[in-house]
Each structure stands twice: as structure tokens, then as C-alpha cells.
């Protein structure tokens, strides 16, 4: 990784450019500075087409405007976060900002300024504040660690206006403007400390939380663009699972990391990233719900619980789980447990339909699992007693699903009455993912059960007349899984 050049005295007064303490160049000669200012072609892009979701982002901004008339709304993208010393984590814009703009660049801020239209109706004027192209006069483009010769070209403000359909301004001027602003203001907190500092005496935590909650609830029902992106994410995820099955022999020779790396390659080639840390849990690791260390052995005869999802370039993520026999065939006990989870998932999926309570699919799946645990003699019945006391939770552990979208656990800030205690509507997308987990040290179950963990998870779209399984392309039934694996290994 190349080292950044230092600032020069000439540029430091105009715009300080951070220098590396132990850089090899102590300064920039006048001749070099002059040379770097000229001889560059005009690279401005013209006649750019709006991003694919520009109509949807405009509609989302209009809905937000209608909810908070007469108030200034500030939605930041966020800033780069340091990973170590002077290296940063890969940037991912805040969901709220990306949802409303389609833009994904660091330091961006969307501001909705209240205005009254000619017909007297209240509305907002949207402006997207971004970093402009790097300054070539003061050398920022090659001297700054965030200059374009270091991190790549960024769009000019004029280009951004064409892409996002929003007037664009220089974000470096925004803090001062906000500090001088009057009237009611709300900001989405937690992403940009500088923007929040400029608004410190103008906002309240309660009002800002109401903005965050509304933006979360807006995403409960997906528009057509979002459903299409989620299907893309799922389709890539299916191919990623196929990739993994094809290299299970190499994973056996190395570790769970081979599985993680294999799926990650698919995510990076076809999407933006993985939507969350892949869970590549072999053997007893499958009983750890969020096993992301992925450093354990992969052994023939064990089960592999693979919970992974590709994130598209527009940030929509899949979230799919399959529990696969490493050698391609379930043992008798593995199959019994797997089939019980499959039956529970079938009951859960059947309960997903418009007008149903959100909790219905969870309750349906939990009932099946409780029945199996009683049938196997692992917990004392009757089933109604088990469910009332929640005794099945020793082995089922988690809820049966969650909303899905730009966050893997989407809409998390929504009010309980609109989410968990709410009613399903067409356009909602959620996971259905029951599981059974028998910990390796659980002495309440027969020894042969210990260390077996099974989860099956699919991404379900609520439709006008029921539901559609977006991840139906990946086999679920135990015999179909075995046939599918054999076809890929063959």
C-alpha cells in the first residue's frame, strides 16, 4: 500500500492536507506543484442517465416530506471509520440516506428544507450535499489521502444531480449553514458527528428518534424495485451455496474458512459484499447461533450449517440458511432432526399471508417443534404446557424470522405495534427460519443428539393472495438436498 505525500506550506494555509509522520518526501517543490496543476484532460461526464431507482427514491422523499411539514430534515450518509492507524473500513452509507437518495458515498448528507409551493401547500426542497471533485489547484487531488489519485474519481456535483435527480452542493459548506439555520430541525443520529455538532442546540433526542422510527417503518413494505433487488440478492446467494457444495472436499482439507471465502467470492463478483458475516458452522459449531469465527474443522459425517447472503450493489441483502451433510447424506438421526425443522418451516411459511398477524408464522413453527420435542421424550408434555412455559426454547433458542431488506434485520427501529405486534401486508419481505440446537454439553438429551444443530431459512415475500418464496431455487427437503448435492459433486 503506497504512502501518502505530505502537505506543502503553500497549500496548508488554504486547505490543510494531513501528512504522514514518516513519509519519505519532506515537501513539494514549486516546480512540481506547478507541474501537477496542468496537463490534465477534462473528464466531466455528460448526458448521464438517472439511477434505476430514481423514481422510487423521489417517492420516498415525498412521503417523508408529507410526514414532517415545515421542518428541516437532515439525513447523513456517515463518515469513514478507522480500522487501524490510517486505514479505514470499507464504507457503507447509512441505510436511511441510501434509501432516500440511492447515493453511497461517504460524507454525503441529504437535507430537506421546508418550503411553501405556489398553491400554498407545504413541502420540502431536497439538496444532496457531497464532496465535489478533488481540487487540482491546491494539490488536494494528489497530496491528500482522500484525494482522487489515491482513492479514485468521484462524481462532480453536476454529475450527481443528473444521477440522483437532486440539486447538489458542496458538503464542506453545510455545517456552517446548519449552525446558522432557524426553525424546527430533525437529524438522523449516529452517523456524522460533525453534522450533529452543528445542530446541537437545535434538535432533541425525542424528535430525532421519531424521524428514525418513521424512516424504519417506511421500509416495512417494499416497492417493486426493492423486491427485484432482493430477488437478485437471493439468486446470487443460491449460486454461492452451489459454489460451496462443489468445494466441500477442499473445506475438509482446510477449515470453515474455505467455505467463508468461497461464498465471499460470489458476493463480491455479483454484488457489493456479503450482507452480514457468513455463518459457516460445521459440527457442534452449528449450535452457536452467530458462529462467525469460521475457524473450525469440516468433517465428513458432520452437518454444515451455512447461513449467508449476498448484498446487491444497492445494499439489499438475502438471508438464507441450509444445513447440509458434509458427506452428502444425512444420518438417520440427522435426518429426523432436519425433517422436524423442515416440517416446522413449512408450517411457518404457510402462515405468511396478508392479514395474518406477524407472530403467526413464529407460533406455527414453534408448535411443530414443541410437538417433536414432546414426541421424542426430550421435554414433558402436553404441548400446550410446553408452549405456555416456553420450555421448547432451550432447543429452539431464537425467533422464527425477521424483516429483510437493506439491513439483514431490517426495520429494527419500527414501533412494536407496527412490527412484531403488527399485521402482514403485501410487499413485506421476511425470513422464516426455525431451528433445533442440541448443545454439545447438554446432558438433558441423549448423547447422540449432542452437537447437532439444524436451521432452515428462506426469504418470503407477502403477496396479495399469500406468499412467494424468493429462495425456492435452493432445495429444502432432505431427500432433495441430498440429490442436489450429489449432482453438484458429480
N, C-alpha and C positions, 0 to 999 in steps of 0.2 A: 504494500500500500504506500503510495507516494506521500511525501511530506509537503505540507503547505509552505508557501513562501511567506516571508514576513511583510508587515506593512512598511511603508516608507514615510518619512516625515512629511512629504508633500501631501499625501493622501490622508494622513492620520487626522489632521485638523478638520477636514471636510466630512469624512466618514471613517471612524477608526476601524481598522481591519486587524483582527486578532492575529498575532504571530505566534508561531510555535517556539517554545523556550529554547529548544536546542536545534533550531533549523540551521541548515548549512549556509544559507545566504544571509549576510548581515543587513543587506539593504538593496535598493534598486537604483541603478544609475539613472540620471536624467535622460541619457540617450536610450536606455532600454525602455523606460517609461514612455517616452515619445514614440518609440518604435511600436510598442504594443497598442497604442491608441489608433493606429491606422492600418489599412490594408485588409480590412475585413468586409466580406460581401454582405449585402443586405439579405437577411434570411426571413424577413417578415412573411408570414403565411396569409394568403388572401383567399376569399371565397370558401372559407371553412363551413362545413355543414354542422348544424346543431347536433349535440349528442343525442343518442337514441331515445333517452328518457326525458328530453327537454319539456315535452307537453305534460308529462306526469309531474315533474318537479315544479312546474308552474302551477299546476292544480293544487299541489300540496302547499305551496306558499300562499295561495289564495285561501285555502281552508284555515291556515294558521292566522292569516290576516283577519279573517272574519271572527275568529275566536278572541282576539285581543285588540279591538279597535282603539285607536287613539294612543297606543303605547309603542315605544321604540323597543324592538326585539333584536337581540344580539346573539348570534349562534356561531361560535368559533369552531374551526377545524382542529385546533390544537397545535402544539409545537413538537419539534424533535425531542426525544428523550435520550439521555446519555446511557449508553450500555457500559462503557468503561473508558475512563480518561477522555479522549477526544473522538471516540467512535460512538455512533448512535444506533439505536434500534431502527429497523425498517419502519417507516412512518405509515400509520393508518389513520385517516381522518376520522373525526368523531362521527358516529352514526347519524346524529341529528343533522349535522352540516351536510354530509354526503347525501342524505335522504332528500334534503331540500334544494340542493344545487347540482348534484352529480359530479362536483369537483372533489379532488382528493389530495390537493397539495397542502403542505404544512404552512402554518401561519395564516391561512385564509380565514376570513370572517364574513358571514352573511349578516347584513343589517337591514331590517325592515323599518323604514322611517314612516311614521303616521302622516297621512295627507288626506285632504278632502277633495273629492272629484268635483268636476264642473256641475254635476247634478246634485251635489250636496251630500253624497254618500261618503262615509268614512272608509278609508282603505290604507294601503301602505305603498311606499316606493322602495323597491328592493335594490340594494347595491351589494356587489360582491367585492370585498377588499382582498387584494392579493399582492404578492411581491411582483414588481414589474421585471422586465429583462434586466440582467446584470449591467451595471454602469461600466462603460468602456473608457470613459474619460478619466475616472479616478483609479482605474485598475482593479476595481472590485471583482470583475468577471474572472480574473486570473489570480489575484492575490488573496481573496477571501476563501476560506474553506468551504463556504456555501456558494461561491461563485460558479458560473455556468461551466467553466472549463474543468471544474472539479466534480460537480455533481450532475451536470447535464443541462441542456437547454430547457428553459421554461417558457410558457406561453406569454406573449405580450398582453397587456391589458385589452388591446383592441381584439386580439385573437380570442381571449377569454370571453369577451362579450358575444362574439359570433358563436362560440361553442355552447355557452350556458344560457344565452338569452337574457342576461342580466347586465346592466351597466356595471363597469369595473373601475375601481380606484385603487390607489397606492395604499396598502395596508399600514405602511410606516407612518402615515398621517392620521390614522384612526384613533389611537389613544388620546391624542390632544383634542380631537373633535368630540370624543365621548366625554372627556373630562369637563368640557365646556357646555355639554348638552343640558337641556332643561326638560322637564316633563317626566312622565312615568316611563320607566325602563325595566326590562327584564333581560336576564342573561342566562345562558346555559352554563352552569358552573363546572369546574373541574378540568378544563382543557387548556385555558390560556390565562396564566397568572397576570400577565401584563394588561390584558383587556379587563380582567376583574378588578385590578388595582385602579384603573381609570374610572371604574363605575362604583367604587367602594361606598361612597356616600349617597348613591342614587338608587340602590337596589336593596331588597330584603330577601332573606333566605326563603321565607314562606312564598313570596310571589315568584321567585325563581324556580322553586320546586314545582309550582303549578304549571309553569311553562314546560319543564322537563316531563312531567306526567302527561300533559296533553300530547307532546310530541311522541311519547311512547305509545299512547293509546291510538294515535293516528295510524300506527303501523300494524295494529291488530288485524285489519282487513287489507289484504294485498290487492293491488291493482294488476291488470293484465301483464304489464311489463315485469312486475315483481314475480309473478307466477312463472313467467317464461324464464327468468333468470334462475329461479330455484330449480326448475326442471333441468336447465343446463348444468347447474351445480351437481344435481343428483346423477345425471348421465355420466359426467366425468368421474364421479365417485364410484359408480358401478365399474367403470373401466379400471379405476385404481384398485378395486378389490380383485378384479381379474388379474391384474399385474402381480398382486401379492401371492395369489394361489400358484401362479406359474413359477415363483421363485422360493417356495417353501423349503425346498431342499437346501438352498443357499442360506436361508434363515436358520435351519437346523445346524448348519456348519458354523454359524457365527452367533447371532443373538436376535432378540426382538428388534434391535436397531436396524437390521436389514429390512425388516418389514416396514418400519417407520420411513426409512429412506426411500424405499420403493414407492410407497404411496405418495410421499412428498414430491417425487419427480413428476408424477402425473399431475399433481396440484399445481406445480409451478409451470409446467408445459401448457396446460389447458386453462389455467385460471390465474388468480392473483397469488394465492397461498393456500395453506390449509386453513379451514375456518376456526380451528381450535387445535390444541395439542393432541395429536393422534394417540389413541389408547391401543397399544399393541400388546395385549396381555395374554401370555401363554401360561398354561398350567394354573397353579394357585394364584398367580397374579390377576387372573380374571375376577377374583373375589374382591379386589381393590377397585372401587368404582372409578376413580380417576387415576389409574396407573399410567403415568406419562414418563416415568424414568426409562422404560423400554430397554432395560439393560440385562434382562434375564434370558435364560436358555429357552430354546424352542425344541421340544422333544416329541418324537413320534409316540402316539398313544395319548397325548395330552390334547386339550382343546385350546384353540386360539380365539380369544375374544378381541375382535377388531372393530373399534369404534372410531370412525374417521369421516371427514367431509371435505370436499373441495370447495374453496371460496372463489366465486367468479370475479372478473375484473371490476364488477360493480358492487362487490362486497357481499353478495348473497351466498349463504353457505348451506350445504347439505349437512345432514347429521344422520349417519346410517351405522347400524351395528349388525354384524353377523358373528356367530360363534361356530367356528369351523374345526373339524377334526384334522389335526396336523397331518395324519397319515391318510386322510381321505375317507375314513369310515368311523362312524360313531360306535363306541362300545355299547353294550346293552343298557348299562346304567346311564351313560351319557345321553343315549337316545331317549330314555324315559324322561329324564330331566328336560332335555331340549324340547321334546314333544309337548310337555306340560307348559313350557313357556310359550311355545307356538300357539297352543290352544288358548292361552290367556291373551296373547296378542290378537288373535282372530276375534275374540270377544270384545276386546278394546276397540279395534278398528270398526267393527260392526256398530258400535255405539257412537261413532263420529258422524254426525249429520246435523243439518241446520235445525235450530230449535232445541237441540239437546243441551243439557247443562254441561258446562266444561268438565265437571268432575265425573260425568257418566262413564267415560271411557276408562278412567282410572278405577272406578268402583267395579266395573265389569271385569277387568283384568285381575284385580286383586281377589275377587270372589273365586275365580277359577284357581288361582294359585293357592288360596286358603283351602279349597276343596282337595287339591292334590296333597298338600301337606298333612291334612287330616287322614286322607286315604292311605298315605304311606306310613302313618303312625308316628309322624315326627312332632305333632302337636295334638293335644286333646281337643276333640270337638265338643259340641257341634260347631258347624261352620259359622253360624250367626254369632256365637260366643267369641270365636277367634277374631272375626272382623270387628266386633264391638270393642274388644280389648286391644285390637291391633297386634295380636300375637304373631301373625304371619310376617310382620315387619322385621323380625330377627333375620329372615332369609330373603325378603323382597327388598328391604332397605329404602328404596327411593320412590319418588312419584313416578307415574307411568308415562309422563310426557311433559312437553312444554311447547310454547310458541316458537316458531322458527322464522328467520328472515335475515336481516343484515347482521344481527347478533345470533349466535347459536342458541342462546337463551334470550329470545327476542322479547321486546315489550316489557322488560323486567320492572320498569318504574310505573307501570299501569296500576291503577287502583284495584284492590282485591275484588271489589264488586263488579268490575268490568272484565276481569281476567279469570281468576280461579273460581269466583262465585258467579261468573257471567254465563252467557248463552252463546253457543256456537253459531256463526254466521257464514254464508258463502264467501269464499275468499280468504278465510283464515287458513293458516298452514301450521300444523303441529306435529310433533313426533308422538308415536305410540311405541313404548319401549319397556315392556315388563322384563323382569329378570328374577332369577333364583341364584343365591350365592351361599355356598356352604364353606365357611372359612376353614382353613387347614387345622386350626386349633379348637374347633367347635366340637366339644365332647358330647353334646346333646344329640348328635346324629351319628348313624353308623359310620365306621371308619372309611368305608368305601365311598361315601358321599363327600368326605372332606377334601377341600381343594378344588372342587368343581364349581365353576361359575358360568352361567349362561345368560345372555341378554340378546334379544332380537329387537331391532329398532328400524322403523320405516317413517318416511315423511309423507304426511297425509294432508291433502287439500280438501277442505269442506266445499262441496259443490251444491248446486241448487236442489238436487234430489238425493244427496247422500255424501259420498266422498270418492276421491281418486287417490290411489297410492302412487305417488310420484316415483317411488323406488321399486316398483313392481318388477323392474327388469333384473333384479337380483333375487335369485331363488331363496325361499324361506323354509319350505317344508323339508324335513330331514332327508328324505329319500331324494328330493330334487337337488338338495345341496350336494349330496354325495355324487350324483350323476354329473352335476355341473363341474365339480372339482375334478372328476375323472376325465372329463372332456378337455379341460384346460391343461391338465398334466400330461395327457396323452399326446 
